Amino acid sequence: MTPEFVVGFGREAIELTLLLALPMLGLGLIVGLAVSIFQTVTSIQEMTLTFIPKIVAILTALILFSPWMMDKMLAFTRNLIINIPTYVR
C-alpha cells in the first residue's frame, strides 16, 4: 500500500460522504432560509419555529434519497471488497 493509494482512498471516502449528505443538508438549508425569511417578514422571532420544518424536510429528503444513497454506498463497498486482494499486495 503506497501513500498515494491511502490518500486517494481517503479522498474517495470523503467525497462519497459529502455526496451522501448533500441532499439532506441542502434541503435543510433551503427550508431554514425560507423560515428565516418568513420570520423576518412577519416579525415572529421564535427560535424554536425553525426546528420542526427542518426536521420534517431532512426526514423527507432521507426517505426520498435513501435508494440513491444506498446504491452509492453499495457500489463503494462492493468496489472495496472486490479489490481487497489488490490492496493487500
Stockholm file with secondary structure:
# STOCKHOLM 1.0

chainA/1-89         MTPEFVVGFGREAIELTLLLALPMLGLGLIVGLAVSIFQTVTSIQEMTLTFIPKIVAILTALILFSPWMMDKMLAFTRNLIINIPTYVR
#=GR chainA/1-89 SS CCHHHHHHHHHHHHHHHHHHHHHHHHHHHHHHHHHHHHHHHHTCCCGGGGHHHHHHHHHHHHHHHHHHHHHHHHHHHHHHHHTHHHHHC
#=GC SS_cons        CCHHHHHHHHHHHHHHHHHHHHHHHHHHHHHHHHHHHHHHHHTCCCGGGGHHHHHHHHHHHHHHHHHHHHHHHHHHHHHHHHTHHHHHC
//
